[in-house]
């Protein structure tokens, strides 16, 4: 078995650093948006249950779109923020071409699965996004024999 070794001339190049910086900025921007939404919800007294995924209710379908950006509280958001920054940056830097297909799938997929199969009341949070990203990066790293992705995900777990 041969494992792909990244070209040190590329990974240390100004273009690679610029690509990583852009990936990090996009990830930080998304997490910043989550914080802004949480602060607005807190300031306006809007509860996340109003826009969450409510399983098998027609009115709960809108939650598939809104639930990943809503959180049950600041503790919930604090728990999701670091993984989203790390995984988002990793996804966008290591697999920029795949990201255009994978990100919509891991954004909408968990919400759809919750709507179809979950029980209970309103579900919110970006945990499905986190688990979708870590799964894709790890499995893709194994398939592509990319040490950076596999090692990075093993350190996160």
C-alpha positions as CSV (number, residue, x, y, z in Angstrom):
1,X,0.0,0.0,0.0
2,X,1.4,3.3,-1.0
3,X,0.3,6.5,0.8
4,X,0.2,9.7,-1.1
5,X,2.8,12.2,0.2
6,X,2.0,15.9,-0.5
7,X,4.5,17.8,-2.5
8,X,6.4,20.0,0.0
9,X,7.0,22.6,-2.7
10,X,3.3,23.0,-3.2
11,X,2.1,22.8,0.5
12,X,4.6,25.5,1.5
13,X,3.9,27.7,-1.5
14,X,2.3,31.1,-1.3
15,X,-0.7,29.8,-3.3
16,X,-1.3,27.0,-0.8
17,X,-1.1,29.4,2.0
18,X,-3.6,31.8,0.2
19,X,-5.9,28.8,-0.4
20,X,-5.8,27.8,3.3
21,X,-6.3,31.4,4.4
22,X,-9.4,31.7,2.2
23,X,-10.8,28.4,3.5
24,X,-10.2,29.6,7.1
25,X,-11.9,33.0,6.4
26,X,-15.0,31.3,4.9
27,X,-15.2,28.9,7.9
28,X,-14.8,31.7,10.4
29,X,-17.4,33.8,8.4
30,X,-19.9,31.0,8.6
31,X,-19.4,30.5,12.4
32,X,-19.6,34.3,12.8
33,X,-22.9,34.2,11.1
34,X,-24.1,31.5,13.5
35,X,-23.0,33.7,16.4
36,X,-24.8,36.7,15.0
37,X,-28.0,34.7,14.5
38,X,-27.7,33.4,18.1
39,X,-27.2,36.9,19.5
40,X,-30.2,38.2,17.5
41,X,-32.4,35.3,18.7
42,X,-31.3,36.0,22.3
43,X,-31.8,39.8,22.0
44,X,-35.2,39.4,20.3
45,X,-36.4,36.6,22.5
46,X,-37.0,34.3,19.6
47,X,-36.7,30.6,20.5
48,X,-35.1,28.1,18.2
49,X,-38.1,25.8,18.4
50,X,-40.0,28.2,16.2
51,X,-37.7,27.4,13.2
52,X,-36.4,24.0,14.0
53,X,-37.1,20.7,12.2
54,X,-40.3,19.2,13.5
55,X,-40.4,15.6,12.4
56,X,-43.1,14.7,9.9
57,X,-45.0,18.0,10.3
58,X,-45.4,20.1,7.1
59,X,-44.6,23.2,9.1
60,X,-41.3,21.5,10.2
61,X,-40.0,21.3,6.6
62,X,-38.7,24.9,6.8
63,X,-36.5,23.7,9.7
64,X,-34.4,21.7,7.2
65,X,-33.2,25.1,5.9
66,X,-33.0,27.0,9.2
67,X,-32.1,24.4,11.9
68,X,-28.3,24.2,11.1
69,X,-27.9,27.9,11.8
70,X,-30.0,27.9,15.0
71,X,-28.8,26.6,18.4
72,X,-30.5,25.8,21.7
73,X,-28.3,28.2,23.6
74,X,-24.8,29.6,23.8
75,X,-23.4,26.4,25.3
76,X,-24.7,24.5,22.3
77,X,-23.1,27.0,19.9
78,X,-19.8,27.0,21.8
79,X,-19.7,23.2,21.4
80,X,-20.3,23.4,17.7
81,X,-18.1,26.4,16.8
82,X,-14.5,25.0,17.0
83,X,-15.4,21.8,15.0
84,X,-17.1,23.8,12.4
85,X,-14.1,26.1,11.9
86,X,-11.6,23.2,11.8
87,X,-13.7,20.9,9.6
88,X,-14.9,23.7,7.3
89,X,-11.4,24.9,6.8
90,X,-10.1,21.3,6.2
91,X,-12.9,20.5,3.7
92,X,-12.5,23.7,1.8
93,X,-8.7,23.5,1.7
94,X,-8.2,19.7,1.0
95,X,-11.2,19.1,-1.2
96,X,-12.3,22.4,-2.8
97,X,-13.8,20.7,-5.9
98,X,-15.8,18.2,-3.8
99,X,-16.9,20.9,-1.4
100,X,-19.4,22.3,-3.9
101,X,-21.3,19.0,-3.8
102,X,-20.6,17.8,-0.3
103,X,-21.5,21.0,1.6
104,X,-25.1,21.1,0.4
105,X,-25.5,17.4,1.1
106,X,-24.2,17.7,4.7
107,X,-26.2,20.9,5.3
108,X,-29.6,19.6,4.1
109,X,-29.2,15.8,4.5
110,X,-29.3,15.6,8.3
111,X,-32.3,17.9,8.4
112,X,-34.2,15.7,5.9
113,X,-33.2,12.6,7.9
114,X,-34.4,14.2,11.1
115,X,-37.7,15.2,9.5
116,X,-38.3,11.7,8.2
117,X,-37.1,9.5,11.1
118,X,-36.7,11.5,14.3
119,X,-39.1,11.6,17.2
120,X,-40.1,14.5,19.5
121,X,-40.3,18.2,19.2
122,X,-38.1,20.7,17.4
123,X,-34.5,19.9,16.5
124,X,-31.9,22.5,15.9
125,X,-28.1,22.8,15.6
126,X,-25.1,22.3,13.3
127,X,-24.2,18.9,14.8
128,X,-25.3,17.1,11.6
129,X,-23.1,19.4,9.6
130,X,-20.2,18.5,11.9
131,X,-20.7,14.8,11.7
132,X,-21.3,14.9,8.0
133,X,-18.0,16.9,7.4
134,X,-15.9,14.6,9.7
135,X,-17.3,11.5,8.0
136,X,-16.7,12.8,4.5
137,X,-13.1,14.0,5.2
138,X,-12.2,10.8,7.0
139,X,-13.6,8.4,4.4
140,X,-12.4,10.5,1.5
141,X,-9.0,10.6,3.1
142,X,-8.9,6.8,3.4
143,X,-10.1,6.2,-0.1
144,X,-7.6,8.8,-1.6
145,X,-4.9,7.6,0.8
146,X,-4.4,11.2,2.0
147,X,-2.5,11.2,5.2
148,X,-3.4,14.8,6.0
149,X,-7.1,14.1,6.1
150,X,-7.0,10.8,7.9
151,X,-4.5,12.0,10.5
152,X,-6.4,15.3,11.0
153,X,-9.7,13.5,11.6
154,X,-8.1,10.9,14.0
155,X,-6.7,13.8,16.1
156,X,-10.2,15.4,16.2
157,X,-11.8,12.2,17.4
